[in-house]
Amino acid sequence: MPFEEQHLIDLQDEVEPQLAKTDFRDICNILGALYLDYKKDEDLKDFIEYNDIGFPLAYLVSALLCEVGDEGVRLITESWNLF
C-alpha cells in the first residue's frame, strides 16, 4: 500500500470527519505552501512559531524530501487541525 494511502486510512480512524476528507498529501501541500509563503509574516508569527515542527515537516513531505512515521503524521495533523 502506498505511503499516503496508509496514512489516510490511519487518519480516518483517528481524527475529525473534515480531516478524513482531505488527503494527507494535500494536507502537506497546503501546510507546506502556507509555511513557505507566510513563515516571516508578523501577523501569523505566533501561529507559525506554535507549529514550528508541523509546518516545516509538512513542507518536507510535500517536496518529497522525506517520509514521516506516526509521530510526524501526528504533528502535521495537529497543525492542520489548528489551521
Stockholm file with secondary structure:
# STOCKHOLM 1.0

chainA/1-83         MPFEEQHLIDLQDEVEPQLAKTDFRDICNILGALYLDYKKDEDLKDFIEYNDIGFPLAYLVSALLCEVGDEGVRLITESWNLF
#=GR chainA/1-83 SS CCHHHHHHHHHHHHSCHHHHTSCHHHHHHHHHHHHHHHTTCGGGHHHHHHTTTHHHHHHHHHTTSCCCCHHHHHHHHHHHHHC
#=GC SS_cons        CCHHHHHHHHHHHHSCHHHHTSCHHHHHHHHHHHHHHHTTCGGGHHHHHHTTTHHHHHHHHHTTSCCCCHHHHHHHHHHHHHC
//
